Amino acid sequence: MFEALLQQTQAAAPALEPTAAAAIAVGLAAFGAGYAERGIGAAAMGAIAEDNDLFVNGLILTVLPETLVILALVVVFLV
């Protein structure tokens, strides 16, 4: 019975098209970067309010999560 069922099934296909999977990857990377920047930005602004010398450090730490989105866009162009 199971052999007949296995013979009737078609070849396995991917659940998502490659372009759809790439779009989901970019969307999730952007969501993760935004979530990370939420806490980092608030902490950086608080630190800068107390000491202006921390501006460069705060800027670098705020921009750092955006590299996730850039890398996700690279993956899109590779797929």
PyMOL Python script that loads the backbone (N, CA, C, O; Angstrom):
from pymol import cmd

cmd.read_pdbstr("""\
ATOM      1  N   MET A   1       0.821  -1.188   0.000  1.00  0.00           N
ATOM      2  CA  MET A   1       0.000   0.000   0.000  1.00  0.00           C
ATOM      3  C   MET A   1       0.872   1.262   0.000  1.00  0.00           C
ATOM      4  O   MET A   1       0.644   2.187  -0.779  1.00  0.00           O
ATOM      5  N   PHE A   2       1.876   1.280   0.890  1.00  0.00           N
ATOM      6  CA  PHE A   2       2.746   2.446   0.949  1.00  0.00           C
ATOM      7  C   PHE A   2       3.597   2.581  -0.303  1.00  0.00           C
ATOM      8  O   PHE A   2       3.915   3.696  -0.718  1.00  0.00           O
ATOM      9  N   GLU A   3       3.966   1.468  -0.904  1.00  0.00           N
ATOM     10  CA  GLU A   3       4.763   1.523  -2.126  1.00  0.00           C
ATOM     11  C   GLU A   3       3.970   2.173  -3.250  1.00  0.00           C
ATOM     12  O   GLU A   3       4.514   2.961  -4.024  1.00  0.00           O
ATOM     13  N   ALA A   4       2.696   1.848  -3.340  1.00  0.00           N
ATOM     14  CA  ALA A   4       1.853   2.450  -4.378  1.00  0.00           C
ATOM     15  C   ALA A   4       1.698   3.948  -4.130  1.00  0.00           C
ATOM     16  O   ALA A   4       1.679   4.737  -5.075  1.00  0.00           O
ATOM     17  N   LEU A   5       1.589   4.336  -2.872  1.00  0.00           N
ATOM     18  CA  LEU A   5       1.462   5.751  -2.536  1.00  0.00           C
ATOM     19  C   LEU A   5       2.750   6.506  -2.869  1.00  0.00           C
ATOM     20  O   LEU A   5       2.700   7.625  -3.379  1.00  0.00           O
ATOM     21  N   LEU A   6       3.882   5.905  -2.586  1.00  0.00           N
ATOM     22  CA  LEU A   6       5.157   6.542  -2.897  1.00  0.00           C
ATOM     23  C   LEU A   6       5.364   6.678  -4.398  1.00  0.00           C
ATOM     24  O   LEU A   6       5.956   7.658  -4.850  1.00  0.00           O
ATOM     25  N   GLN A   7       4.902   5.742  -5.156  1.00  0.00           N
ATOM     26  CA  GLN A   7       5.064   5.808  -6.603  1.00  0.00           C
ATOM     27  C   GLN A   7       4.153   6.862  -7.210  1.00  0.00           C
ATOM     28  O   GLN A   7       4.464   7.402  -8.271  1.00  0.00           O
ATOM     29  N   GLN A   8       3.042   7.164  -6.566  1.00  0.00           N
ATOM     30  CA  GLN A   8       2.101   8.139  -7.105  1.00  0.00           C
ATOM     31  C   GLN A   8       2.518   9.575  -6.825  1.00  0.00           C
ATOM     32  O   GLN A   8       2.103  10.486  -7.541  1.00  0.00           O
ATOM     33  N   THR A   9       3.316   9.788  -5.817  1.00  0.00           N
ATOM     34  CA  THR A   9       3.707  11.158  -5.487  1.00  0.00           C
ATOM     35  C   THR A   9       4.676  11.695  -6.531  1.00  0.00           C
ATOM     36  O   THR A   9       5.426  10.949  -7.161  1.00  0.00           O
ATOM     37  N   GLN A  10       4.636  12.992  -6.690  1.00  0.00           N
ATOM     38  CA  GLN A  10       5.519  13.638  -7.663  1.00  0.00           C
ATOM     39  C   GLN A  10       6.852  13.955  -6.996  1.00  0.00           C
ATOM     40  O   GLN A  10       7.034  13.756  -5.795  1.00  0.00           O
ATOM     41  N   ALA A  11       7.749  14.440  -7.787  1.00  0.00           N
ATOM     42  CA  ALA A  11       9.065  14.811  -7.272  1.00  0.00           C
ATOM     43  C   ALA A  11       8.910  15.962  -6.277  1.00  0.00           C
ATOM     44  O   ALA A  11       8.031  16.810  -6.428  1.00  0.00           O
ATOM     45  N   ALA A  12       9.752  15.979  -5.281  1.00  0.00           N
ATOM     46  CA  ALA A  12       9.690  17.018  -4.262  1.00  0.00           C
ATOM     47  C   ALA A  12      10.096  18.361  -4.874  1.00  0.00           C
ATOM     48  O   ALA A  12      11.018  18.451  -5.683  1.00  0.00           O
ATOM     49  N   ALA A  13       9.386  19.373  -4.462  1.00  0.00           N
ATOM     50  CA  ALA A  13       9.668  20.732  -4.936  1.00  0.00           C
ATOM     51  C   ALA A  13       9.970  21.598  -3.726  1.00  0.00           C
ATOM     52  O   ALA A  13       9.490  21.312  -2.629  1.00  0.00           O
ATOM     53  N   PRO A  14      10.757  22.655  -3.906  1.00  0.00           N
ATOM     54  CA  PRO A  14      11.034  23.530  -2.768  1.00  0.00           C
ATOM     55  C   PRO A  14       9.761  24.228  -2.302  1.00  0.00           C
ATOM     56  O   PRO A  14       8.849  24.474  -3.091  1.00  0.00           O
ATOM     57  N   ALA A  15       9.716  24.537  -1.029  1.00  0.00           N
ATOM     58  CA  ALA A  15       8.535  25.192  -0.462  1.00  0.00           C
ATOM     59  C   ALA A  15       8.407  26.630  -0.952  1.00  0.00           C
ATOM     60  O   ALA A  15       7.296  27.144  -1.083  1.00  0.00           O
ATOM     61  N   LEU A  16       9.524  27.275  -1.220  1.00  0.00           N
ATOM     62  CA  LEU A  16       9.520  28.669  -1.677  1.00  0.00           C
ATOM     63  C   LEU A  16      10.392  28.803  -2.913  1.00  0.00           C
ATOM     64  O   LEU A  16      11.360  28.068  -3.108  1.00  0.00           O
ATOM     65  N   GLU A  17      10.019  29.755  -3.729  1.00  0.00           N
ATOM     66  CA  GLU A  17      10.878  30.118  -4.862  1.00  0.00           C
ATOM     67  C   GLU A  17      12.142  30.774  -4.303  1.00  0.00           C
ATOM     68  O   GLU A  17      12.096  31.355  -3.218  1.00  0.00           O
ATOM     69  N   PRO A  18      13.255  30.698  -5.007  1.00  0.00           N
ATOM     70  CA  PRO A  18      14.481  31.347  -4.499  1.00  0.00           C
ATOM     71  C   PRO A  18      14.329  32.852  -4.285  1.00  0.00           C
ATOM     72  O   PRO A  18      14.889  33.405  -3.338  1.00  0.00           O
ATOM     73  N   THR A  19      13.579  33.509  -5.154  1.00  0.00           N
ATOM     74  CA  THR A  19      13.406  34.957  -4.975  1.00  0.00           C
ATOM     75  C   THR A  19      12.550  35.269  -3.753  1.00  0.00           C
ATOM     76  O   THR A  19      12.792  36.256  -3.059  1.00  0.00           O
ATOM     77  N   ALA A  20      11.556  34.434  -3.492  1.00  0.00           N
ATOM     78  CA  ALA A  20      10.723  34.651  -2.305  1.00  0.00           C
ATOM     79  C   ALA A  20      11.528  34.401  -1.036  1.00  0.00           C
ATOM     80  O   ALA A  20      11.386  35.132  -0.056  1.00  0.00           O
ATOM     81  N   ALA A  21      12.359  33.387  -1.049  1.00  0.00           N
ATOM     82  CA  ALA A  21      13.200  33.111   0.112  1.00  0.00           C
ATOM     83  C   ALA A  21      14.186  34.255   0.357  1.00  0.00           C
ATOM     84  O   ALA A  21      14.454  34.616   1.503  1.00  0.00           O
ATOM     85  N   ALA A  22      14.719  34.818  -0.717  1.00  0.00           N
ATOM     86  CA  ALA A  22      15.638  35.948  -0.578  1.00  0.00           C
ATOM     87  C   ALA A  22      14.913  37.168  -0.027  1.00  0.00           C
ATOM     88  O   ALA A  22      15.466  37.903   0.791  1.00  0.00           O
ATOM     89  N   ALA A  23      13.685  37.385  -0.466  1.00  0.00           N
ATOM     90  CA  ALA A  23      12.909  38.521   0.041  1.00  0.00           C
ATOM     91  C   ALA A  23      12.607  38.359   1.524  1.00  0.00           C
ATOM     92  O   ALA A  23      12.668  39.326   2.283  1.00  0.00           O
ATOM     93  N   ILE A  24      12.284  37.149   1.935  1.00  0.00           N
ATOM     94  CA  ILE A  24      12.031  36.895   3.355  1.00  0.00           C
ATOM     95  C   ILE A  24      13.313  37.102   4.159  1.00  0.00           C
ATOM     96  O   ILE A  24      13.267  37.627   5.271  1.00  0.00           O
ATOM     97  N   ALA A  25      14.443  36.698   3.611  1.00  0.00           N
ATOM     98  CA  ALA A  25      15.716  36.874   4.312  1.00  0.00           C
ATOM     99  C   ALA A  25      16.031  38.347   4.522  1.00  0.00           C
ATOM    100  O   ALA A  25      16.484  38.738   5.598  1.00  0.00           O
ATOM    101  N   VAL A  26      15.796  39.164   3.505  1.00  0.00           N
ATOM    102  CA  VAL A  26      16.059  40.606   3.641  1.00  0.00           C
ATOM    103  C   VAL A  26      15.091  41.224   4.642  1.00  0.00           C
ATOM    104  O   VAL A  26      15.485  42.053   5.462  1.00  0.00           O
ATOM    105  N   GLY A  27      13.833  40.824   4.578  1.00  0.00           N
ATOM    106  CA  GLY A  27      12.845  41.366   5.506  1.00  0.00           C
ATOM    107  C   GLY A  27      13.160  41.021   6.945  1.00  0.00           C
ATOM    108  O   GLY A  27      13.064  41.876   7.825  1.00  0.00           O
ATOM    109  N   LEU A  28      13.539  39.770   7.195  1.00  0.00           N
ATOM    110  CA  LEU A  28      13.883  39.380   8.563  1.00  0.00           C
ATOM    111  C   LEU A  28      15.166  40.054   9.037  1.00  0.00           C
ATOM    112  O   LEU A  28      15.287  40.399  10.213  1.00  0.00           O
ATOM    113  N   ALA A  29      16.121  40.243   8.135  1.00  0.00           N
ATOM    114  CA  ALA A  29      17.349  40.942   8.514  1.00  0.00           C
ATOM    115  C   ALA A  29      17.057  42.402   8.859  1.00  0.00           C
ATOM    116  O   ALA A  29      17.618  42.940   9.813  1.00  0.00           O
ATOM    117  N   ALA A  30      16.186  43.038   8.089  1.00  0.00           N
ATOM    118  CA  ALA A  30      15.822  44.427   8.375  1.00  0.00           C
ATOM    119  C   ALA A  30      15.062  44.528   9.690  1.00  0.00           C
ATOM    120  O   ALA A  30      15.273  45.462  10.463  1.00  0.00           O
ATOM    121  N   PHE A  31      14.183  43.574   9.942  1.00  0.00           N
ATOM    122  CA  PHE A  31      13.443  43.566  11.203  1.00  0.00           C
ATOM    123  C   PHE A  31      14.406  43.383  12.386  1.00  0.00           C
ATOM    124  O   PHE A  31      14.285  44.071  13.400  1.00  0.00           O
ATOM    125  N   GLY A  32      15.342  42.473  12.254  1.00  0.00           N
ATOM    126  CA  GLY A  32      16.321  42.244  13.323  1.00  0.00           C
ATOM    127  C   GLY A  32      17.212  43.451  13.557  1.00  0.00           C
ATOM    128  O   GLY A  32      17.540  43.775  14.699  1.00  0.00           O
ATOM    129  N   ALA A  33      17.606  44.116  12.475  1.00  0.00           N
ATOM    130  CA  ALA A  33      18.445  45.310  12.616  1.00  0.00           C
ATOM    131  C   ALA A  33      17.675  46.428  13.303  1.00  0.00           C
ATOM    132  O   ALA A  33      18.224  47.133  14.151  1.00  0.00           O
ATOM    133  N   GLY A  34      16.419  46.591  12.945  1.00  0.00           N
ATOM    134  CA  GLY A  34      15.596  47.610  13.595  1.00  0.00           C
ATOM    135  C   GLY A  34      15.388  47.325  15.070  1.00  0.00           C
ATOM    136  O   GLY A  34      15.398  48.236  15.898  1.00  0.00           O
ATOM    137  N   TYR A  35      15.200  46.057  15.391  1.00  0.00           N
ATOM    138  CA  TYR A  35      15.024  45.664  16.787  1.00  0.00           C
ATOM    139  C   TYR A  35      16.299  45.917  17.587  1.00  0.00           C
ATOM    140  O   TYR A  35      16.238  46.362  18.734  1.00  0.00           O
ATOM    141  N   ALA A  36      17.448  45.635  16.985  1.00  0.00           N
ATOM    142  CA  ALA A  36      18.714  45.868  17.672  1.00  0.00           C
ATOM    143  C   ALA A  36      18.988  47.356  17.838  1.00  0.00           C
ATOM    144  O   ALA A  36      19.492  47.785  18.876  1.00  0.00           O
ATOM    145  N   GLU A  37      18.663  48.134  16.831  1.00  0.00           N
ATOM    146  CA  GLU A  37      18.926  49.572  16.891  1.00  0.00           C
ATOM    147  C   GLU A  37      18.041  50.274  17.902  1.00  0.00           C
ATOM    148  O   GLU A  37      18.380  51.357  18.377  1.00  0.00           O
ATOM    149  N   ARG A  38      16.918  49.670  18.233  1.00  0.00           N
ATOM    150  CA  ARG A  38      16.006  50.276  19.200  1.00  0.00           C
ATOM    151  C   ARG A  38      16.718  50.474  20.539  1.00  0.00           C
ATOM    152  O   ARG A  38      16.688  51.569  21.102  1.00  0.00           O
ATOM    153  N   GLY A  39      17.339  49.452  21.034  1.00  0.00           N
ATOM    154  CA  GLY A  39      18.026  49.559  22.315  1.00  0.00           C
ATOM    155  C   GLY A  39      19.347  50.290  22.226  1.00  0.00           C
ATOM    156  O   GLY A  39      19.706  51.065  23.112  1.00  0.00           O
ATOM    157  N   ILE A  40      20.070  50.034  21.141  1.00  0.00           N
ATOM    158  CA  ILE A  40      21.380  50.665  20.985  1.00  0.00           C
ATOM    159  C   ILE A  40      21.235  52.173  20.820  1.00  0.00           C
ATOM    160  O   ILE A  40      22.000  52.940  21.405  1.00  0.00           O
ATOM    161  N   GLY A  41      20.259  52.597  20.027  1.00  0.00           N
ATOM    162  CA  GLY A  41      20.060  54.030  19.799  1.00  0.00           C
ATOM    163  C   GLY A  41      19.692  54.771  21.072  1.00  0.00           C
ATOM    164  O   GLY A  41      20.193  55.865  21.330  1.00  0.00           O
ATOM    165  N   ALA A  42      18.816  54.172  21.864  1.00  0.00           N
ATOM    166  CA  ALA A  42      18.423  54.822  23.121  1.00  0.00           C
ATOM    167  C   ALA A  42      19.614  54.947  24.068  1.00  0.00           C
ATOM    168  O   ALA A  42      19.816  55.988  24.692  1.00  0.00           O
ATOM    169  N   ALA A  43      20.401  53.875  24.168  1.00  0.00           N
ATOM    170  CA  ALA A  43      21.569  53.914  25.050  1.00  0.00           C
ATOM    171  C   ALA A  43      22.616  54.905  24.536  1.00  0.00           C
ATOM    172  O   ALA A  43      23.238  55.623  25.319  1.00  0.00           O
ATOM    173  N   ALA A  44      22.801  54.937  23.225  1.00  0.00           N
ATOM    174  CA  ALA A  44      23.788  55.856  22.646  1.00  0.00           C
ATOM    175  C   ALA A  44      23.379  57.310  22.868  1.00  0.00           C
ATOM    176  O   ALA A  44      24.220  58.149  23.190  1.00  0.00           O
ATOM    177  N   MET A  45      22.097  57.610  22.699  1.00  0.00           N
ATOM    178  CA  MET A  45      21.658  58.993  22.908  1.00  0.00           C
ATOM    179  C   MET A  45      21.798  59.403  24.373  1.00  0.00           C
ATOM    180  O   MET A  45      22.138  60.547  24.672  1.00  0.00           O
ATOM    181  N   GLY A  46      21.536  58.461  25.285  1.00  0.00           N
ATOM    182  CA  GLY A  46      21.728  58.768  26.699  1.00  0.00           C
ATOM    183  C   GLY A  46      23.185  59.020  27.033  1.00  0.00           C
ATOM    184  O   GLY A  46      23.501  59.918  27.813  1.00  0.00           O
ATOM    185  N   ALA A  47      24.077  58.229  26.445  1.00  0.00           N
ATOM    186  CA  ALA A  47      25.504  58.413  26.697  1.00  0.00           C
ATOM    187  C   ALA A  47      26.001  59.721  26.096  1.00  0.00           C
ATOM    188  O   ALA A  47      26.813  60.416  26.708  1.00  0.00           O
ATOM    189  N   ILE A  48      25.523  60.060  24.913  1.00  0.00           N
ATOM    190  CA  ILE A  48      25.949  61.310  24.263  1.00  0.00           C
ATOM    191  C   ILE A  48      25.425  62.521  25.044  1.00  0.00           C
ATOM    192  O   ILE A  48      26.094  63.552  25.118  1.00  0.00           O
ATOM    193  N   ALA A  49      24.232  62.394  25.621  1.00  0.00           N
ATOM    194  CA  ALA A  49      23.687  63.500  26.408  1.00  0.00           C
ATOM    195  C   ALA A  49      24.556  63.791  27.622  1.00  0.00           C
ATOM    196  O   ALA A  49      24.660  64.940  28.052  1.00  0.00           O
ATOM    197  N   GLU A  50      25.181  62.758  28.175  1.00  0.00           N
ATOM    198  CA  GLU A  50      26.040  62.964  29.335  1.00  0.00           C
ATOM    199  C   GLU A  50      27.458  63.372  28.954  1.00  0.00           C
ATOM    200  O   GLU A  50      28.095  64.149  29.666  1.00  0.00           O
ATOM    201  N   ASP A  51      27.960  62.846  27.819  1.00  0.00           N
ATOM    202  CA  ASP A  51      29.350  63.132  27.430  1.00  0.00           C
ATOM    203  C   ASP A  51      29.418  63.189  25.904  1.00  0.00           C
ATOM    204  O   ASP A  51      29.220  62.179  25.229  1.00  0.00           O
ATOM    205  N   ASN A  52      29.696  64.360  25.375  1.00  0.00           N
ATOM    206  CA  ASN A  52      29.744  64.549  23.919  1.00  0.00           C
ATOM    207  C   ASN A  52      30.884  63.791  23.257  1.00  0.00           C
ATOM    208  O   ASN A  52      30.855  63.582  22.044  1.00  0.00           O
ATOM    209  N   ASP A  53      31.873  63.380  24.010  1.00  0.00           N
ATOM    210  CA  ASP A  53      32.996  62.649  23.441  1.00  0.00           C
ATOM    211  C   ASP A  53      32.604  61.239  22.999  1.00  0.00           C
ATOM    212  O   ASP A  53      33.352  60.590  22.268  1.00  0.00           O
ATOM    213  N   LEU A  54      31.463  60.771  23.426  1.00  0.00           N
ATOM    214  CA  LEU A  54      31.006  59.426  23.067  1.00  0.00           C
ATOM    215  C   LEU A  54      30.200  59.402  21.763  1.00  0.00           C
ATOM    216  O   LEU A  54      29.598  58.382  21.428  1.00  0.00           O
ATOM    217  N   PHE A  55      30.185  60.511  21.032  1.00  0.00           N
ATOM    218  CA  PHE A  55      29.385  60.576  19.806  1.00  0.00           C
ATOM    219  C   PHE A  55      29.845  59.554  18.773  1.00  0.00           C
ATOM    220  O   PHE A  55      29.015  58.867  18.177  1.00  0.00           O
ATOM    221  N   VAL A  56      31.145  59.444  18.552  1.00  0.00           N
ATOM    222  CA  VAL A  56      31.666  58.526  17.534  1.00  0.00           C
ATOM    223  C   VAL A  56      31.360  57.085  17.916  1.00  0.00           C
ATOM    224  O   VAL A  56      30.941  56.298  17.067  1.00  0.00           O
ATOM    225  N   ASN A  57      31.561  56.731  19.172  1.00  0.00           N
ATOM    226  CA  ASN A  57      31.250  55.376  19.621  1.00  0.00           C
ATOM    227  C   ASN A  57      29.763  55.068  19.461  1.00  0.00           C
ATOM    228  O   ASN A  57      29.388  53.987  19.007  1.00  0.00           O
ATOM    229  N   GLY A  58      28.929  56.020  19.835  1.00  0.00           N
ATOM    230  CA  GLY A  58      27.485  55.830  19.690  1.00  0.00           C
ATOM    231  C   GLY A  58      27.064  55.687  18.244  1.00  0.00           C
ATOM    232  O   GLY A  58      26.188  54.883  17.922  1.00  0.00           O
ATOM    233  N   LEU A  59      27.680  56.459  17.375  1.00  0.00           N
ATOM    234  CA  LEU A  59      27.352  56.378  15.947  1.00  0.00           C
ATOM    235  C   LEU A  59      27.760  55.031  15.367  1.00  0.00           C
ATOM    236  O   LEU A  59      27.004  54.425  14.608  1.00  0.00           O
ATOM    237  N   ILE A  60      28.937  54.565  15.715  1.00  0.00           N
ATOM    238  CA  ILE A  60      29.410  53.272  15.203  1.00  0.00           C
ATOM    239  C   ILE A  60      28.513  52.141  15.701  1.00  0.00           C
ATOM    240  O   ILE A  60      28.133  51.263  14.926  1.00  0.00           O
ATOM    241  N   LEU A  61      28.179  52.157  16.973  1.00  0.00           N
ATOM    242  CA  LEU A  61      27.337  51.099  17.520  1.00  0.00           C
ATOM    243  C   LEU A  61      25.911  51.154  16.974  1.00  0.00           C
ATOM    244  O   LEU A  61      25.243  50.124  16.885  1.00  0.00           O
ATOM    245  N   THR A  62      25.447  52.331  16.615  1.00  0.00           N
ATOM    246  CA  THR A  62      24.105  52.446  16.045  1.00  0.00           C
ATOM    247  C   THR A  62      24.071  51.942  14.603  1.00  0.00           C
ATOM    248  O   THR A  62      23.076  51.354  14.178  1.00  0.00           O
ATOM    249  N   VAL A  63      25.121  52.162  13.866  1.00  0.00           N
ATOM    250  CA  VAL A  63      25.164  51.762  12.456  1.00  0.00           C
ATOM    251  C   VAL A  63      25.530  50.285  12.289  1.00  0.00           C
ATOM    252  O   VAL A  63      25.234  49.694  11.251  1.00  0.00           O
ATOM    253  N   LEU A  64      26.154  49.696  13.271  1.00  0.00           N
ATOM    254  CA  LEU A  64      26.629  48.323  13.180  1.00  0.00           C
ATOM    255  C   LEU A  64      25.543  47.305  12.799  1.00  0.00           C
ATOM    256  O   LEU A  64      25.811  46.453  11.952  1.00  0.00           O
ATOM    257  N   PRO A  65      24.340  47.344  13.375  1.00  0.00           N
ATOM    258  CA  PRO A  65      23.325  46.358  12.976  1.00  0.00           C
ATOM    259  C   PRO A  65      22.888  46.483  11.515  1.00  0.00           C
ATOM    260  O   PRO A  65      22.372  45.519  10.949  1.00  0.00           O
ATOM    261  N   GLU A  66      23.081  47.626  10.906  1.00  0.00           N
ATOM    262  CA  GLU A  66      22.695  47.787   9.512  1.00  0.00           C
ATOM    263  C   GLU A  66      23.535  46.928   8.575  1.00  0.00           C
ATOM    264  O   GLU A  66      23.135  46.680   7.438  1.00  0.00           O
ATOM    265  N   THR A  67      24.693  46.474   9.039  1.00  0.00           N
ATOM    266  CA  THR A  67      25.496  45.586   8.199  1.00  0.00           C
ATOM    267  C   THR A  67      24.761  44.277   7.928  1.00  0.00           C
ATOM    268  O   THR A  67      25.013  43.630   6.911  1.00  0.00           O
ATOM    269  N   LEU A  68      23.858  43.878   8.822  1.00  0.00           N
ATOM    270  CA  LEU A  68      23.039  42.684   8.574  1.00  0.00           C
ATOM    271  C   LEU A  68      22.189  42.855   7.319  1.00  0.00           C
ATOM    272  O   LEU A  68      22.081  41.938   6.504  1.00  0.00           O
ATOM    273  N   VAL A  69      21.597  44.016   7.170  1.00  0.00           N
ATOM    274  CA  VAL A  69      20.754  44.267   6.001  1.00  0.00           C
ATOM    275  C   VAL A  69      21.600  44.332   4.741  1.00  0.00           C
ATOM    276  O   VAL A  69      21.192  43.835   3.692  1.00  0.00           O
ATOM    277  N   ILE A  70      22.756  44.929   4.836  1.00  0.00           N
ATOM    278  CA  ILE A  70      23.645  45.004   3.667  1.00  0.00           C
ATOM    279  C   ILE A  70      24.067  43.600   3.229  1.00  0.00           C
ATOM    280  O   ILE A  70      24.079  43.293   2.037  1.00  0.00           O
ATOM    281  N   LEU A  71      24.410  42.757   4.194  1.00  0.00           N
ATOM    282  CA  LEU A  71      24.785  41.390   3.853  1.00  0.00           C
ATOM    283  C   LEU A  71      23.602  40.607   3.278  1.00  0.00           C
ATOM    284  O   LEU A  71      23.778  39.772   2.391  1.00  0.00           O
ATOM    285  N   ALA A  72      22.409  40.878   3.782  1.00  0.00           N
ATOM    286  CA  ALA A  72      21.222  40.220   3.233  1.00  0.00           C
ATOM    287  C   ALA A  72      20.976  40.660   1.792  1.00  0.00           C
ATOM    288  O   ALA A  72      20.566  39.848   0.963  1.00  0.00           O
ATOM    289  N   LEU A  73      21.218  41.916   1.487  1.00  0.00           N
ATOM    290  CA  LEU A  73      21.075  42.383   0.102  1.00  0.00           C
ATOM    291  C   LEU A  73      22.108  41.743  -0.810  1.00  0.00           C
ATOM    292  O   LEU A  73      21.824  41.476  -1.977  1.00  0.00           O
ATOM    293  N   VAL A  74      23.297  41.495  -0.292  1.00  0.00           N
ATOM    294  CA  VAL A  74      24.310  40.783  -1.080  1.00  0.00           C
ATOM    295  C   VAL A  74      23.827  39.382  -1.414  1.00  0.00           C
ATOM    296  O   VAL A  74      24.025  38.896  -2.528  1.00  0.00           O
ATOM    297  N   VAL A  75      23.193  38.734  -0.443  1.00  0.00           N
ATOM    298  CA  VAL A  75      22.653  37.393  -0.688  1.00  0.00           C
ATOM    299  C   VAL A  75      21.572  37.434  -1.765  1.00  0.00           C
ATOM    300  O   VAL A  75      21.494  36.529  -2.595  1.00  0.00           O
ATOM    301  N   VAL A  76      20.748  38.463  -1.759  1.00  0.00           N
ATOM    302  CA  VAL A  76      19.703  38.582  -2.784  1.00  0.00           C
ATOM    303  C   VAL A  76      20.316  38.652  -4.168  1.00  0.00           C
ATOM    304  O   VAL A  76      19.826  38.006  -5.094  1.00  0.00           O
ATOM    305  N   PHE A  77      21.363  39.412  -4.321  1.00  0.00           N
ATOM    306  CA  PHE A  77      21.967  39.540  -5.640  1.00  0.00           C
ATOM    307  C   PHE A  77      22.745  38.300  -6.044  1.00  0.00           C
ATOM    308  O   PHE A  77      22.987  38.075  -7.230  1.00  0.00           O
ATOM    309  N   LEU A  78      23.138  37.493  -5.066  1.00  0.00           N
ATOM    310  CA  LEU A  78      23.801  36.232  -5.404  1.00  0.00           C
ATOM    311  C   LEU A  78      22.810  35.153  -5.805  1.00  0.00           C
ATOM    312  O   LEU A  78      23.151  34.247  -6.565  1.00  0.00           O
ATOM    313  N   VAL A  79      21.590  35.243  -5.303  1.00  0.00           N
ATOM    314  CA  VAL A  79      20.561  34.230  -5.631  1.00  0.00           C
ATOM    315  C   VAL A  79      19.964  34.630  -6.914  1.00  0.00           C
ATOM    316  O   VAL A  79      19.071  33.949  -7.419  1.00  0.00           O
TER     317      VAL A  79
END
""", "prot")
cmd.dss("prot")
cmd.show_as("cartoon", "prot")
cmd.util.cbc("prot")
cmd.orient("prot")
